[in-house]
């Protein structure tokens, strides 16, 4: 498989889809492959990408750990998809406060809005660095949606941010600590963290050079997550850093029916919900807490039960239990500036997926 993936990765680097990446593959039988390619930046003097290079996962955070923590609660009977959001967050107070369900959060059937852009009133996001967490939280809990909950599939940061608040309320702890205690430590995911600043910069590629933060490196790329963290707040939509090897460990647990190291993380029933379409009436496809059956980035060999998650910085994890295999891609495709669309990175993701899932 390496012989097929290497030319795809090398061509993507040459085409400047990204300066470097790591591709990881895991089979249910435990066979594992981690392939680093390229460098941290396009300069010849830049550090080479290694197997354990720490990348910003961006929106993979929505599924690992946020959605997964919520699914554990559902598994344990401590949360139901039919629960109203206000059952757990009574201060939620927009026009749809009585109709938003946990299911809407897990299936992205809320018509949300740009999180960070909603904070920007023309003065620039940098103007809100001192109290961004409070301002973002107020927006999250009060701003109206464009469409009624459950009537449209719209992928934004809002559902995961709200879901993160629900998870924290039910568990009574913050997302970072919950991720460590429920997944990262017991699974041995020792390089998965919301605190990349505790690692040397030499181990973390930059994600972008922007006009108000300069080179974004060793800090979360997502603007709203970065602003909130400066105000000591962690939202559930972005912020996790990890390695391909750590993510493969999580995928291996899912391939093995939610079990690893003699510990049961998910029941078979809840994993089935991850790979089941919950919005057929909307003529689209999404699993519970995961994206589902998306050939545009999973490749043409994915099936109706292939589920996974992408991240804006150029990350991906995808799994097909019927094929007993999963793969991970980590990159910094947003460096030095984010491209105008996702066409190139999705073409790369899909090309790798076609190798893996064939």
Secondary structure, DSSP 8 states (H G I E B T S, - for coil): -HHHHHHHHHHHHHTTS-SEEEEEEEETTS-EEEEEEEBSSSSTTS-B--TT-BEE-GGGGGIIIIIHHHHHHHHTTS--TTSBHHHH-TT--STTTTT-BHHHHHHT-S----HHHHH-SSS-GGGGTTTHHHHHHHHHHH---SS-TTS-----SHHHHHHHHHHHHHHTS-HHHHHIIIIIHHHT-TT-BS-GGGS-GGGB---EEETTTEEE-SS-SSHHHHHHHHTT---SSS--EE-HHHHHHHHHHHHTTTEETTEE-S-HHHHHHHTS-S-GGGT--B-SSSEE--HHHH-TT--TT-EEEEETTTEEEEEETTTTEEEEEEE-TTSSS--SSSHHHHHHHHHHHHHHH-
